[in-house]
Amino acid sequence: MVCEFCEKDIPIGLAICPHCGKPQSAPGENGRRILWFVLGVVAMFGIAVAEHHFVFSR
């Protein structure tokens, strides 16, 4: 496993890097953050399109 901050090799499963002392995220946590961000952007885009359709359909 590689530290997210100092990019040195660390043993698998450590919560804190022994080299720089910074906490490591849980496996898969970054993927979930990206997924929630993308879902939020898609939802905002959908709301904007629906509002545009509602306003200009009259």
Protein Blocks (a to p, Z undefined) as FASTA:
>chain_A
ZZfklopacdehiabdfklopacddehklmmmmmmmmmmmmmmmmmmmmmmmmmmmZZ
